[in-house]
Amino acid sequence: MTNTAPASFTENDRRRPASIVGDDEAIEVAAQLAGAFAAGASRRDQDRVLPWQELEAFTASGLWGITVPRAYGGPSVSNRTLAQVIAIIGAADGSLSQIPQNHYYALEVLRVGGSDAQKRFFYDRVLAGERFGNALAEVGQRDFARRTRLVRDRNGAFVEGRKFYCTGALYAHWIPTLAIAEQDGEETSYLVFIPRNAAGVTITDDWDGFGQRVTGSGSVEFEHVQIKDEWIVPFKASFDRPTTIGPQAQLMHAAIDLGIGQGAYREMLRFIRDRSRPWIDAKVDHAADDPLTLYGVGEVKVRLRAAEALLVRAAAAVDTAQIDMTEETVAAASISVAEAKILSTKAGLLAATKLFELSGTSSTHSEDNLDRYWRNVRTHTLHDPVRWKYQAIGNYYLSGKLPPRHGAI
């Protein structure tokens, strides 16, 4: 169905979000929000209630502006803090942690390839409370070629095409859109920031995956949508040279998976303590005293702790690369992030599976909706195949081959 935003979404007198001054405050604010978000997460997932109210609170908190550089009025938090904020929100609600991922991605594309004027304009819009979605992927083709076009005629510039997996577009004020255009006889790509309410833009809420159900990851169609030149940011040029767009994007994906796993782990502890029965052969009165249950709990905790450690290490590598973007620093960041992504995938899935194995049959009751953790982490971890990350890591360490710069390593 085509989903309409609430009336307040388009109000011109939107209150400017709170100003977050640094890393510690960002983490503190995320923890406060997570408590509120967790309370309704099961109902939103089960009944597919779109989180408009939660997103307004999320935006008003100032967290959507934490990667804006200090030179443009933002706090420019570290990538470690960015990943931690995403994981904190993800433990409360996996969908809510994924929605801003493409927003932060667009901000990094802007930081790397935008003009000073573009940065000043779009960073200010973010600090004023506006959200970016995305329209990058296309379906129906197997060649990975993009067919959405940026075309020009005597009346100006237009975008034509159709996108899918447009996470966050439903909730966005601007939809950064990957479009192909002719330049000097060759095709190149741009990220075009298109207003959500522009004539010819249709957003359809047709995402029906079994997980991440309220991410707004549906379709966007552009029918001769007129755009301004100042909304066009180079995209291909930012991958022709070493930049941190890809590593930072993958870092955020790893943080989403880790957060969902941490949420599943917390539910598992609560269920074992409050409701589970020990196995008869354990000869104990409480499930929390069952030695094999304790073994399983320890196994999950170690995997999650290891994934978190690799995520912290990877974030530091991305920070280093952002300061000095070279072939070597960006490659090192990409490999560090790939290592973290592999382990966050494995740890997240393990935690969501062990939630049921260690809690017992009663944990499958539909009223508890605990399967949302497995559905969410399984769905999100399919974003890109970790099996390809293993070979990129092996090539890097064995042969010194640098990973590809297409943004998915």
SULDA-V333325 format. One record per pair of residues at least 4 apart in sequence whose C-alpha atoms are under 8 Angstrom apart, sorted by the first residue. I is the first residue (numbers start at 1). J is the second residue. D is the distance in whole Angstrom. If there is no record, write none. Layout:
i=(I | I)
j=(J | J)
d=(D | D)
This chain:
i=(1 | 1 | 1 | 2 | 2 | 2 | 2 | 2 | 3 | 3 | 3 | 3 | 5 | 5 | 5 | 6 | 6 | 7 | 14 | 15 | 15 | 15 | 16 | 16 | 16 | 16 | 17 | 17 | 17 | 17 | 17 | 17 | 17 | 18 | 18 | 18 | 19 | 19 | 20 | 20 | 20 | 20 | 20 | 20 | 20 | 21 | 21 | 21 | 21 | 22 | 22 | 22 | 22 | 23 | 23 | 23 | 23 | 23 | 24 | 25 | 26 | 26 | 26 | 26 | 26 | 27 | 27 | 27 | 27 | 28 | 29 | 29 | 29 | 30 | 30 | 30 | 30 | 30 | 31 | 31 | 31 | 31 | 32 | 33 | 33 | 33 | 34 | 34 | 34 | 34 | 34 | 34 | 35 | 35 | 36 | 37 | 37 | 37 | 37 | 37 | 38 | 38 | 38 | 40 | 41 | 41 | 41 | 42 | 42 | 42 | 42 | 43 | 43 | 43 | 44 | 44 | 44 | 44 | 44 | 45 | 45 | 45 | 45 | 45 | 46 | 48 | 48 | 49 | 50 | 50 | 51 | 51 | 51 | 52 | 52 | 53 | 54 | 55 | 55 | 56 | 57 | 58 | 58 | 58 | 59 | 59 | 59 | 59 | 59 | 60 | 62 | 62 | 62 | 64 | 64 | 64 | 64 | 64 | 64 | 64 | 65 | 65 | 65 | 65 | 65 | 66 | 66 | 66 | 66 | 66 | 67 | 67 | 67 | 67 | 67 | 67 | 67 | 67 | 68 | 68 | 68 | 68 | 68 | 68 | 68 | 69 | 69 | 69 | 69 | 70 | 70 | 70 | 72 | 72 | 72 | 72 | 73 | 73 | 74 | 77 | 77 | 78 | 78 | 78 | 79 | 79 | 79 | 79 | 79 | 79 | 80 | 80 | 80 | 80 | 80 | 81 | 82 | 82 | 83 | 83 | 83 | 83 | 83 | 83 | 84 | 84 | 85 | 86 | 86 | 86 | 86 | 86 | 86 | 86 | 87 | 87 | 87 | 87 | 87 | 87 | 87 | 87 | 88 | 88 | 89 | 89 | 89 | 89 | 89 | 90 | 90 | 90 | 90 | 90 | 90 | 90 | 90 | 90 | 90 | 90 | 90 | 91 | 91 | 91 | 91 | 91 | 91 | 91 | 92 | 92 | 92 | 93 | 93 | 94 | 94 | 94 | 94 | 94 | 94 | 94 | 94 | 95 | 95 | 95 | 95 | 95 | 95 | 96 | 96 | 96 | 97 | 97 | 98 | 98 | 98 | 98 | 98 | 99 | 99 | 99 | 99 | 99 | 99 | 100 | 100 | 100 | 100 | 101 | 101 | 101 | 101 | 102 | 102 | 102 | 102 | 102 | 102 | 103 | 103 | 103 | 103 | 103 | 103 | 104 | 105 | 105 | 105 | 105 | 106 | 106 | 106 | 106 | 107 | 107 | 108 | 108 | 108 | 109 | 109 | 109 | 109 | 109 | 110 | 110 | 110 | 110 | 110 | 111 | 112 | 112 | 112 | 113 | 113 | 113 | 113 | 113 | 114 | 114 | 114 | 114 | 115 | 115 | 116 | 117 | 118 | 118 | 118 | 119 | 120 | 121 | 122 | 123 | 124 | 125 | 125 | 126 | 126 | 130 | 130 | 130 | 131 | 131 | 131 | 131 | 132 | 132 | 132 | 132 | 132 | 132 | 132 | 133 | 133 | 133 | 133 | 133 | 133 | 133 | 133 | 133 | 133 | 133 | 134 | 134 | 134 | 134 | 134 | 134 | 134 | 135 | 135 | 135 | 135 | 135 | 135 | 135 | 135 | 135 | 135 | 135 | 136 | 136 | 136 | 136 | 136 | 136 | 136 | 137 | 137 | 137 | 137 | 137 | 138 | 138 | 138 | 138 | 138 | 138 | 139 | 139 | 141 | 146 | 146 | 146 | 147 | 147 | 147 | 148 | 148 | 148 | 148 | 148 | 148 | 148 | 148 | 149 | 149 | 149 | 149 | 149 | 149 | 150 | 150 | 150 | 150 | 150 | 150 | 150 | 151 | 151 | 151 | 151 | 151 | 152 | 152 | 152 | 153 | 156 | 156 | 157 | 157 | 157 | 157 | 158 | 158 | 158 | 158 | 159 | 159 | 159 | 159 | 159 | 159 | 159 | 160 | 160 | 160 | 160 | 160 | 161 | 161 | 161 | 162 | 162 | 162 | 162 | 163 | 163 | 163 | 164 | 164 | 164 | 164 | 165 | 165 | 165 | 165 | 166 | 166 | 166 | 166 | 166 | 167 | 167 | 167 | 167 | 168 | 168 | 168 | 168 | 169 | 169 | 169 | 169 | 169 | 169 | 169 | 169 | 170 | 170 | 170 | 170 | 170 | 170 | 171 | 172 | 173 | 173 | 173 | 174 | 174 | 174 | 174 | 175 | 175 | 175 | 175 | 175 | 176 | 176 | 176 | 176 | 177 | 177 | 177 | 177 | 177 | 178 | 178 | 178 | 178 | 178 | 179 | 179 | 179 | 179 | 180 | 180 | 180 | 180 | 181 | 181 | 181 | 181 | 182 | 182 | 182 | 183 | 183 | 188 | 189 | 189 | 189 | 190 | 190 | 190 | 190 | 190 | 191 | 191 | 191 | 191 | 192 | 192 | 192 | 193 | 193 | 193 | 194 | 194 | 194 | 196 | 197 | 198 | 198 | 199 | 199 | 200 | 200 | 200 | 200 | 200 | 201 | 201 | 201 | 201 | 201 | 202 | 202 | 202 | 203 | 203 | 203 | 203 | 204 | 204 | 204 | 205 | 205 | 205 | 205 | 206 | 206 | 206 | 207 | 207 | 207 | 207 | 207 | 208 | 209 | 209 | 210 | 210 | 210 | 211 | 211 | 211 | 211 | 211 | 211 | 211 | 212 | 212 | 212 | 212 | 227 | 228 | 234 | 235 | 236 | 237 | 238 | 238 | 238 | 239 | 239 | 239 | 240 | 242 | 242 | 242 | 242 | 242 | 243 | 243 | 243 | 243 | 243 | 244 | 244 | 244 | 244 | 244 | 244 | 244 | 245 | 245 | 246 | 246 | 246 | 246 | 246 | 246 | 246 | 247 | 247 | 247 | 247 | 247 | 247 | 247 | 247 | 248 | 248 | 248 | 249 | 249 | 250 | 250 | 250 | 250 | 250 | 250 | 250 | 251 | 251 | 251 | 251 | 251 | 251 | 251 | 252 | 253 | 253 | 254 | 254 | 254 | 254 | 254 | 254 | 254 | 255 | 255 | 255 | 256 | 257 | 257 | 257 | 257 | 257 | 257 | 257 | 258 | 258 | 258 | 258 | 258 | 258 | 258 | 258 | 259 | 259 | 260 | 260 | 260 | 260 | 260 | 261 | 261 | 261 | 261 | 261 | 261 | 261 | 261 | 261 | 261 | 262 | 262 | 262 | 262 | 263 | 263 | 264 | 264 | 264 | 264 | 264 | 265 | 265 | 265 | 265 | 265 | 265 | 266 | 267 | 267 | 268 | 268 | 268 | 268 | 268 | 268 | 269 | 269 | 270 | 271 | 271 | 271 | 271 | 272 | 272 | 272 | 272 | 272 | 272 | 273 | 273 | 273 | 275 | 276 | 276 | 276 | 276 | 276 | 277 | 277 | 277 | 278 | 278 | 278 | 278 | 278 | 278 | 278 | 278 | 278 | 279 | 279 | 279 | 280 | 282 | 282 | 283 | 284 | 284 | 285 | 286 | 287 | 288 | 288 | 289 | 289 | 290 | 291 | 292 | 293 | 293 | 294 | 295 | 296 | 296 | 296 | 297 | 297 | 298 | 299 | 300 | 300 | 300 | 300 | 300 | 301 | 302 | 303 | 303 | 303 | 303 | 304 | 304 | 304 | 304 | 305 | 306 | 306 | 307 | 307 | 307 | 307 | 307 | 308 | 308 | 308 | 309 | 310 | 310 | 310 | 310 | 310 | 310 | 311 | 311 | 311 | 311 | 312 | 313 | 313 | 314 | 314 | 314 | 314 | 314 | 315 | 315 | 315 | 316 | 317 | 317 | 317 | 317 | 317 | 318 | 318 | 318 | 318 | 319 | 320 | 320 | 321 | 321 | 321 | 321 | 321 | 324 | 325 | 325 | 326 | 327 | 328 | 329 | 330 | 331 | 331 | 331 | 332 | 333 | 334 | 334 | 334 | 335 | 335 | 335 | 335 | 335 | 335 | 336 | 337 | 337 | 338 | 338 | 338 | 338 | 338 | 338 | 339 | 339 | 339 | 340 | 341 | 341 | 342 | 342 | 342 | 342 | 343 | 344 | 345 | 345 | 345 | 345 | 346 | 347 | 348 | 348 | 349 | 349 | 349 | 349 | 350 | 351 | 352 | 352 | 352 | 352 | 352 | 353 | 353 | 354 | 354 | 355 | 356 | 356 | 356 | 356 | 359 | 360 | 361 | 363 | 363 | 364 | 364 | 364 | 364 | 365 | 366 | 370 | 371 | 372 | 373 | 374 | 375 | 376 | 377 | 378 | 379 | 381 | 384 | 385 | 386 | 387 | 388 | 389 | 389 | 390 | 391 | 392 | 392 | 392 | 392 | 393 | 393 | 394 | 394 | 395 | 395 | 395 | 395 | 396 | 396 | 396 | 396 | 397 | 403 | 404 | 405)
j=(204 | 205 | 206 | 202 | 203 | 204 | 205 | 206 | 170 | 203 | 204 | 205 | 9 | 170 | 171 | 10 | 52 | 11 | 129 | 60 | 128 | 129 | 60 | 127 | 128 | 129 | 59 | 60 | 61 | 62 | 127 | 128 | 129 | 60 | 61 | 62 | 61 | 62 | 25 | 26 | 62 | 63 | 66 | 74 | 75 | 25 | 26 | 74 | 75 | 26 | 75 | 76 | 77 | 27 | 75 | 77 | 78 | 81 | 28 | 29 | 30 | 63 | 66 | 81 | 85 | 31 | 81 | 84 | 85 | 32 | 33 | 61 | 63 | 34 | 63 | 85 | 88 | 89 | 35 | 85 | 88 | 89 | 36 | 37 | 58 | 89 | 38 | 88 | 89 | 91 | 92 | 93 | 39 | 92 | 40 | 41 | 54 | 89 | 92 | 93 | 42 | 92 | 93 | 44 | 45 | 92 | 93 | 46 | 368 | 369 | 372 | 47 | 48 | 49 | 48 | 49 | 50 | 51 | 214 | 49 | 212 | 213 | 214 | 372 | 369 | 213 | 214 | 214 | 214 | 216 | 55 | 96 | 214 | 56 | 171 | 57 | 58 | 59 | 96 | 60 | 61 | 62 | 63 | 64 | 63 | 64 | 129 | 130 | 131 | 129 | 66 | 127 | 129 | 100 | 103 | 104 | 126 | 127 | 129 | 131 | 74 | 75 | 123 | 126 | 127 | 74 | 75 | 76 | 77 | 82 | 74 | 75 | 76 | 77 | 78 | 82 | 104 | 107 | 72 | 73 | 74 | 75 | 76 | 107 | 123 | 73 | 74 | 75 | 76 | 74 | 75 | 76 | 119 | 120 | 123 | 124 | 124 | 127 | 127 | 81 | 82 | 82 | 315 | 319 | 83 | 248 | 315 | 316 | 318 | 319 | 84 | 311 | 312 | 315 | 316 | 85 | 86 | 252 | 87 | 251 | 252 | 255 | 311 | 315 | 88 | 255 | 89 | 90 | 97 | 98 | 252 | 255 | 256 | 259 | 91 | 97 | 255 | 256 | 257 | 258 | 259 | 260 | 92 | 259 | 93 | 94 | 96 | 97 | 259 | 94 | 95 | 96 | 97 | 98 | 255 | 256 | 257 | 258 | 259 | 260 | 263 | 258 | 259 | 260 | 261 | 262 | 263 | 264 | 259 | 260 | 263 | 97 | 260 | 98 | 212 | 256 | 259 | 260 | 373 | 376 | 377 | 99 | 212 | 213 | 214 | 215 | 376 | 100 | 214 | 215 | 101 | 256 | 102 | 167 | 215 | 253 | 256 | 103 | 133 | 167 | 168 | 215 | 216 | 104 | 132 | 133 | 168 | 105 | 249 | 252 | 253 | 106 | 132 | 133 | 134 | 167 | 168 | 107 | 131 | 132 | 133 | 134 | 168 | 108 | 109 | 245 | 248 | 249 | 110 | 132 | 134 | 176 | 111 | 123 | 112 | 244 | 245 | 113 | 114 | 235 | 238 | 245 | 114 | 115 | 118 | 119 | 233 | 119 | 238 | 243 | 245 | 233 | 234 | 235 | 237 | 238 | 118 | 119 | 233 | 234 | 119 | 233 | 120 | 121 | 122 | 230 | 231 | 123 | 124 | 125 | 126 | 127 | 128 | 129 | 130 | 130 | 131 | 172 | 173 | 174 | 171 | 172 | 173 | 174 | 168 | 169 | 172 | 173 | 174 | 175 | 176 | 166 | 167 | 168 | 169 | 170 | 171 | 172 | 173 | 174 | 175 | 176 | 166 | 167 | 168 | 169 | 175 | 176 | 177 | 163 | 164 | 165 | 166 | 167 | 169 | 175 | 176 | 177 | 178 | 220 | 163 | 164 | 165 | 166 | 176 | 177 | 178 | 146 | 163 | 164 | 165 | 166 | 146 | 147 | 162 | 163 | 164 | 165 | 163 | 164 | 145 | 178 | 179 | 180 | 161 | 179 | 180 | 159 | 160 | 161 | 162 | 163 | 178 | 179 | 180 | 159 | 160 | 161 | 179 | 180 | 181 | 157 | 158 | 159 | 160 | 179 | 180 | 181 | 157 | 158 | 159 | 160 | 181 | 156 | 157 | 158 | 157 | 226 | 227 | 226 | 227 | 228 | 229 | 224 | 225 | 226 | 227 | 179 | 222 | 223 | 224 | 225 | 226 | 227 | 221 | 222 | 223 | 224 | 225 | 221 | 222 | 223 | 219 | 220 | 221 | 222 | 219 | 220 | 221 | 217 | 218 | 219 | 220 | 207 | 217 | 218 | 219 | 216 | 217 | 218 | 219 | 220 | 215 | 216 | 217 | 218 | 172 | 215 | 216 | 217 | 174 | 175 | 196 | 203 | 216 | 217 | 218 | 220 | 203 | 204 | 205 | 216 | 217 | 218 | 216 | 196 | 195 | 196 | 197 | 193 | 194 | 195 | 196 | 192 | 193 | 194 | 195 | 196 | 191 | 192 | 193 | 194 | 190 | 191 | 192 | 193 | 194 | 189 | 190 | 191 | 192 | 235 | 189 | 190 | 191 | 192 | 187 | 188 | 189 | 190 | 187 | 188 | 189 | 190 | 186 | 187 | 188 | 187 | 188 | 236 | 234 | 235 | 236 | 232 | 233 | 234 | 235 | 236 | 232 | 233 | 234 | 235 | 231 | 232 | 233 | 231 | 232 | 233 | 198 | 227 | 231 | 201 | 201 | 225 | 226 | 225 | 226 | 221 | 222 | 223 | 224 | 225 | 220 | 221 | 222 | 223 | 225 | 220 | 221 | 222 | 218 | 219 | 220 | 221 | 218 | 219 | 220 | 216 | 217 | 218 | 219 | 217 | 218 | 219 | 213 | 216 | 217 | 218 | 219 | 213 | 213 | 379 | 375 | 376 | 379 | 372 | 375 | 376 | 377 | 378 | 379 | 380 | 375 | 376 | 379 | 380 | 231 | 232 | 238 | 239 | 240 | 241 | 242 | 243 | 245 | 243 | 405 | 406 | 405 | 325 | 326 | 327 | 330 | 405 | 321 | 322 | 325 | 326 | 330 | 248 | 318 | 321 | 322 | 325 | 330 | 333 | 249 | 407 | 250 | 334 | 405 | 406 | 407 | 408 | 409 | 251 | 318 | 330 | 333 | 334 | 337 | 407 | 409 | 252 | 315 | 318 | 253 | 407 | 254 | 337 | 338 | 341 | 407 | 408 | 409 | 255 | 311 | 314 | 315 | 337 | 340 | 341 | 256 | 257 | 341 | 258 | 311 | 337 | 340 | 341 | 344 | 345 | 259 | 311 | 344 | 260 | 261 | 344 | 345 | 348 | 377 | 380 | 381 | 262 | 304 | 307 | 308 | 344 | 345 | 347 | 348 | 263 | 348 | 264 | 348 | 373 | 376 | 377 | 265 | 304 | 347 | 348 | 349 | 350 | 351 | 352 | 373 | 377 | 266 | 304 | 348 | 351 | 267 | 373 | 268 | 351 | 352 | 355 | 373 | 269 | 300 | 301 | 351 | 352 | 355 | 270 | 271 | 355 | 272 | 354 | 355 | 356 | 358 | 359 | 273 | 297 | 274 | 275 | 276 | 359 | 363 | 276 | 277 | 287 | 288 | 358 | 359 | 286 | 287 | 288 | 359 | 286 | 287 | 359 | 360 | 362 | 286 | 287 | 360 | 282 | 283 | 284 | 285 | 286 | 287 | 288 | 289 | 290 | 283 | 287 | 290 | 284 | 290 | 291 | 290 | 289 | 290 | 289 | 290 | 293 | 293 | 294 | 293 | 294 | 294 | 295 | 296 | 297 | 358 | 298 | 299 | 300 | 354 | 358 | 301 | 358 | 302 | 303 | 304 | 347 | 350 | 351 | 354 | 305 | 306 | 307 | 343 | 346 | 347 | 308 | 344 | 347 | 348 | 309 | 310 | 343 | 311 | 340 | 343 | 344 | 347 | 312 | 340 | 344 | 313 | 314 | 336 | 337 | 339 | 340 | 343 | 315 | 337 | 340 | 341 | 316 | 317 | 336 | 318 | 333 | 336 | 337 | 340 | 319 | 333 | 337 | 320 | 321 | 329 | 332 | 333 | 336 | 322 | 330 | 333 | 334 | 323 | 324 | 329 | 325 | 326 | 329 | 330 | 333 | 329 | 329 | 330 | 330 | 331 | 332 | 333 | 334 | 335 | 402 | 403 | 336 | 337 | 338 | 403 | 409 | 339 | 392 | 393 | 396 | 403 | 409 | 340 | 341 | 409 | 342 | 386 | 389 | 390 | 393 | 409 | 343 | 389 | 393 | 344 | 345 | 386 | 346 | 386 | 389 | 390 | 347 | 348 | 349 | 377 | 381 | 386 | 350 | 351 | 352 | 377 | 353 | 374 | 377 | 378 | 354 | 355 | 356 | 371 | 373 | 374 | 377 | 357 | 374 | 358 | 359 | 359 | 360 | 361 | 363 | 364 | 363 | 364 | 365 | 368 | 370 | 368 | 369 | 370 | 371 | 369 | 370 | 374 | 375 | 376 | 377 | 378 | 379 | 380 | 381 | 382 | 383 | 385 | 408 | 389 | 390 | 391 | 392 | 393 | 409 | 394 | 395 | 396 | 402 | 403 | 409 | 397 | 403 | 398 | 399 | 399 | 400 | 401 | 402 | 400 | 401 | 402 | 403 | 401 | 409 | 409 | 409)
d=(6 | 5 | 6 | 8 | 6 | 4 | 5 | 8 | 8 | 7 | 6 | 6 | 6 | 8 | 7 | 8 | 8 | 7 | 8 | 8 | 8 | 8 | 7 | 7 | 5 | 6 | 7 | 4 | 6 | 5 | 7 | 6 | 6 | 6 | 5 | 5 | 8 | 6 | 6 | 6 | 6 | 7 | 7 | 8 | 7 | 7 | 8 | 8 | 5 | 6 | 6 | 8 | 6 | 6 | 8 | 5 | 7 | 6 | 6 | 6 | 6 | 7 | 7 | 7 | 7 | 6 | 7 | 7 | 6 | 6 | 6 | 7 | 8 | 6 | 8 | 6 | 7 | 7 | 7 | 8 | 6 | 7 | 7 | 6 | 7 | 8 | 6 | 7 | 5 | 8 | 5 | 8 | 7 | 7 | 8 | 6 | 7 | 8 | 6 | 7 | 8 | 4 | 6 | 6 | 6 | 7 | 6 | 6 | 8 | 6 | 8 | 6 | 8 | 7 | 5 | 4 | 7 | 7 | 7 | 7 | 8 | 6 | 7 | 7 | 7 | 6 | 6 | 7 | 6 | 8 | 6 | 8 | 7 | 6 | 8 | 6 | 6 | 6 | 8 | 6 | 6 | 7 | 7 | 7 | 6 | 6 | 6 | 8 | 8 | 7 | 7 | 8 | 8 | 7 | 8 | 8 | 7 | 8 | 8 | 8 | 6 | 8 | 8 | 6 | 6 | 6 | 6 | 6 | 6 | 8 | 7 | 7 | 5 | 6 | 8 | 8 | 7 | 7 | 7 | 7 | 4 | 6 | 5 | 7 | 6 | 7 | 5 | 6 | 5 | 5 | 5 | 6 | 8 | 6 | 7 | 8 | 8 | 8 | 7 | 6 | 7 | 6 | 8 | 7 | 6 | 8 | 5 | 7 | 7 | 6 | 6 | 8 | 6 | 5 | 7 | 6 | 6 | 8 | 6 | 7 | 6 | 5 | 8 | 7 | 6 | 7 | 6 | 6 | 5 | 8 | 7 | 6 | 6 | 7 | 6 | 7 | 5 | 5 | 8 | 6 | 4 | 7 | 7 | 6 | 6 | 7 | 7 | 5 | 7 | 4 | 7 | 7 | 5 | 8 | 8 | 6 | 8 | 8 | 4 | 5 | 7 | 8 | 4 | 5 | 7 | 6 | 4 | 7 | 8 | 8 | 6 | 7 | 7 | 6 | 7 | 7 | 7 | 6 | 8 | 6 | 8 | 6 | 5 | 7 | 6 | 5 | 8 | 8 | 8 | 7 | 7 | 6 | 8 | 8 | 7 | 8 | 6 | 8 | 8 | 6 | 5 | 6 | 8 | 6 | 8 | 8 | 7 | 6 | 8 | 7 | 8 | 6 | 7 | 6 | 6 | 7 | 7 | 6 | 7 | 5 | 6 | 7 | 8 | 6 | 6 | 7 | 8 | 6 | 6 | 7 | 8 | 7 | 6 | 8 | 6 | 8 | 6 | 6 | 7 | 7 | 8 | 6 | 5 | 8 | 8 | 6 | 7 | 7 | 7 | 7 | 8 | 7 | 6 | 7 | 8 | 6 | 6 | 6 | 6 | 7 | 6 | 8 | 6 | 6 | 6 | 7 | 7 | 6 | 6 | 6 | 6 | 6 | 6 | 7 | 6 | 5 | 6 | 7 | 6 | 8 | 7 | 5 | 5 | 6 | 7 | 7 | 5 | 6 | 5 | 6 | 7 | 7 | 6 | 4 | 4 | 7 | 7 | 5 | 8 | 6 | 5 | 6 | 5 | 6 | 7 | 6 | 5 | 5 | 6 | 6 | 7 | 7 | 5 | 8 | 7 | 6 | 6 | 5 | 6 | 7 | 7 | 8 | 8 | 7 | 8 | 6 | 5 | 8 | 6 | 6 | 6 | 7 | 7 | 8 | 7 | 5 | 5 | 8 | 7 | 6 | 8 | 8 | 7 | 7 | 7 | 7 | 7 | 7 | 6 | 4 | 6 | 8 | 7 | 5 | 6 | 6 | 5 | 6 | 5 | 5 | 6 | 7 | 6 | 5 | 7 | 6 | 6 | 5 | 6 | 5 | 6 | 8 | 6 | 6 | 4 | 6 | 7 | 7 | 8 | 6 | 6 | 7 | 7 | 6 | 5 | 4 | 6 | 7 | 6 | 7 | 6 | 5 | 7 | 7 | 8 | 5 | 5 | 5 | 7 | 6 | 5 | 7 | 7 | 6 | 4 | 6 | 6 | 5 | 6 | 7 | 6 | 4 | 6 | 8 | 5 | 5 | 7 | 7 | 5 | 5 | 6 | 7 | 6 | 5 | 4 | 7 | 6 | 6 | 5 | 6 | 8 | 6 | 8 | 7 | 6 | 7 | 8 | 8 | 6 | 8 | 7 | 5 | 8 | 8 | 7 | 7 | 6 | 5 | 8 | 6 | 5 | 4 | 5 | 8 | 6 | 5 | 6 | 6 | 6 | 5 | 4 | 6 | 8 | 5 | 5 | 6 | 7 | 7 | 6 | 5 | 6 | 8 | 6 | 5 | 6 | 7 | 6 | 6 | 4 | 6 | 6 | 6 | 6 | 8 | 5 | 5 | 6 | 6 | 7 | 6 | 7 | 5 | 5 | 6 | 6 | 5 | 4 | 7 | 6 | 5 | 6 | 6 | 6 | 5 | 6 | 5 | 7 | 8 | 7 | 7 | 7 | 7 | 7 | 7 | 8 | 6 | 8 | 8 | 6 | 5 | 6 | 5 | 7 | 6 | 5 | 7 | 7 | 6 | 5 | 7 | 7 | 6 | 5 | 7 | 6 | 5 | 6 | 6 | 7 | 5 | 7 | 8 | 5 | 7 | 7 | 7 | 5 | 5 | 8 | 7 | 6 | 8 | 6 | 8 | 7 | 7 | 5 | 4 | 8 | 7 | 5 | 8 | 7 | 5 | 7 | 7 | 7 | 7 | 7 | 7 | 6 | 7 | 7 | 6 | 8 | 7 | 6 | 7 | 8 | 6 | 6 | 6 | 6 | 7 | 8 | 8 | 6 | 8 | 6 | 6 | 7 | 7 | 6 | 7 | 6 | 8 | 6 | 7 | 6 | 7 | 7 | 7 | 4 | 6 | 7 | 6 | 7 | 8 | 6 | 5 | 6 | 7 | 7 | 6 | 8 | 7 | 7 | 7 | 6 | 7 | 8 | 7 | 8 | 7 | 7 | 6 | 7 | 7 | 7 | 6 | 8 | 7 | 6 | 7 | 7 | 6 | 7 | 8 | 7 | 5 | 6 | 7 | 6 | 7 | 7 | 6 | 6 | 6 | 6 | 6 | 6 | 7 | 7 | 6 | 7 | 7 | 7 | 5 | 7 | 7 | 6 | 6 | 8 | 6 | 6 | 6 | 7 | 6 | 6 | 7 | 7 | 4 | 7 | 8 | 5 | 6 | 7 | 7 | 6 | 7 | 7 | 7 | 6 | 8 | 6 | 6 | 5 | 6 | 6 | 6 | 7 | 8 | 6 | 7 | 7 | 6 | 6 | 7 | 6 | 8 | 5 | 8 | 8 | 6 | 6 | 8 | 6 | 5 | 6 | 6 | 8 | 5 | 8 | 6 | 6 | 7 | 5 | 8 | 7 | 6 | 8 | 8 | 6 | 6 | 6 | 8 | 6 | 5 | 8 | 7 | 8 | 7 | 7 | 6 | 4 | 8 | 8 | 6 | 8 | 7 | 7 | 8 | 6 | 7 | 8 | 6 | 6 | 7 | 7 | 7 | 7 | 7 | 8 | 7 | 6 | 6 | 6 | 6 | 6 | 6 | 6 | 6 | 7 | 7 | 6 | 8 | 6 | 6 | 6 | 7 | 7 | 6 | 8 | 6 | 6 | 6 | 8 | 8 | 5 | 6 | 7 | 5 | 7 | 6 | 6 | 8 | 6 | 6 | 5 | 5 | 7 | 6 | 8 | 8 | 6 | 6 | 8 | 8 | 7 | 5 | 8 | 6 | 7 | 5 | 8 | 6 | 7 | 7 | 6 | 6 | 5 | 5 | 7 | 6 | 8 | 7 | 6 | 6 | 8 | 7 | 5 | 7 | 6 | 7 | 5 | 8 | 7 | 7 | 7 | 5 | 7 | 5 | 5 | 7 | 7 | 6 | 6 | 6 | 6 | 6 | 6 | 6 | 6 | 6 | 6 | 6 | 6 | 6 | 7 | 6 | 6 | 8 | 6 | 8 | 7 | 7 | 6 | 6 | 8 | 6 | 8 | 6 | 8 | 7 | 6 | 7 | 8 | 8 | 6 | 6 | 7 | 6 | 6 | 7 | 8 | 6 | 6 | 6 | 8 | 6 | 8 | 6 | 6 | 6 | 6 | 6 | 7 | 6 | 7 | 6 | 6 | 7 | 8 | 6 | 5 | 8 | 7 | 7 | 6 | 8 | 6 | 6 | 7 | 6 | 7 | 6 | 8 | 8 | 7 | 7 | 7 | 7 | 7 | 7 | 7 | 8 | 8 | 6 | 6 | 6 | 6 | 6 | 6 | 6 | 7 | 8 | 8 | 7 | 7 | 7 | 7 | 6 | 6 | 6 | 6 | 6 | 6 | 8 | 6 | 8 | 6 | 8 | 6 | 8 | 5 | 6 | 5 | 8 | 4 | 5 | 6 | 7 | 8 | 7 | 7 | 7)
